[in-house]
Amino acid sequence: MENPFGDSDEPSSNRRQYLVLIAASKDNASMAQKLLENLKTHVDERAAPLWIDAKGIGVLLTTELVASEIWQAMFQKAPGQDFGDTRNMLVLELGKDWAARREDKIEHWLASHVGTPLPAPRRTDKRR
């Protein structure tokens, strides 16, 4: 059924949330930056790094694409462009359950894009 009030910012049922992990170092920082640009251009214009550090970049995004299509979109290149060493990357779909540090940036993103995490079940046996 169509929404009579127009488009909603809420993800549709066929939109999924992903975490893209890109290993980066000072030797391949420009390659990692280009991959991030490709994610913003070809996958999700609102994609933004959750963190950037000396070992890599973690990017959260929402899309109707599947992981293999996201992977292909990251590697769209201009003529003569070389991505070099790209062996340490991962595209993960986020599920409905999650845990994060309270009041952290990731907690707010997950709460608004994925929803409330599952509550812990009541257990009679405390052994794990």
GINOR-V300113 format. One line per field, one symbol per residue. phi: phi as a letter, one per 30 degrees, with the letter a starting at -180 (. if undefined). psi: psi as a letter, one per 20 degrees, with the letter a starting at -180 (. if undefined). burial: + if it has 24 or more other ideal C-beta (glycine too) atoms within 12 Angstrom, else -. A space follows every 10 residues. Layout:
BEGIN
phi: ???
psi: ???
burial: ???
END
This chain:
BEGIN
phi: .dddcjdcdd dddccbcbcc cbdbbddbdd ddddddeddd dcbbdcebdd abbdclbccc abaddceddd edddcdbdei dbdidbdcbb cbddcdcaba deideddddd ddccjddddd ddbdcddb
psi: pqoijaqqiq prhjpqpqpp popqrhhkhh ghghggghgh gigohjpqph qpaiiapppp rpriqrghhg gghhjpqqpi qpicokimqp opppaiqrqr ppjqghgggg ghhhapqpqp qpphoiq.
burial: ---------- -----+++++ ++++---+-- ++-++++++- -+++--+-++ -----+++++ +++-+----+ +-+++----- --------+- +--+---+-- -----+--++ --++------ --------
END
